[in-house]
Amino acid sequence: MHTGSLTARLGWVLLAAFLFAPAHAGEAGFRVRDVQSRLVEGVYRVDATVDLDLSRSARRALESGIALPLLYRFRILRNRDYLWDAEVAELNQRYRIEYHALSERYVLVNVNAGTGQAYSSLSEALHAIENLKSFPLIDAELLRPGPRYAGTLQVLVDSEALPVPLRLQTWVNESWRLDSEPFQWPLNP
């Protein structure tokens, strides 16, 4: 057996043991506290306040060099009286938090915009996306006058952007279930 393949197997075994170790979620989780929207120059803009409390497992993975992908899922719904609400639009705002051990800095990447900002602590990086201000949601011309509309926001770990061994964790390990409940607010043209 080659030493390289033995080292690789040992690495995978250690990674699996680290990732599949039992961990308690405690009070960790995501919660959307408030969302408000306003029409500014023909575009609905959103202010949102979110609590992002990472579990111990998510923090350990992040500090071990695994980037943590976060997804802010906005949906626009047209309210209907006798049927379920119809989805008019969906906007996914993606972020990624990385820990750079050499510089001991946390980098928050806005994946949609391709920009990043470094922070000296994880709490600073999380705080930067816990308070969205004037986020452009949807052009008012895309909404017909008359029907009632609502917006929803859900914040979650984007499990599809995680390495495959960690994706499994998001499905089976309670400490990785950090998704918020969808928060709904009225949005009318």
Buried (B, 14 or more C-beta within 10 A) or exposed (E): EEEEEEEEEEEEEEBEEEBBEEBEBEEBBBBBEEBEBEEEEEBBBBBBBBEBBBBEBBBBBBEEEBBBBBBBBBBBBBBEEEEEBEEBBEBEBBBBBBBEEEEEBBBBBBBEEEEEEEBEEBEBBBEBBBEBEEBEBBEBEEBEEEEBBBBBBBBBBBBEBBEEBBEBBBEEBBBBBBBBEEBBBEBBB
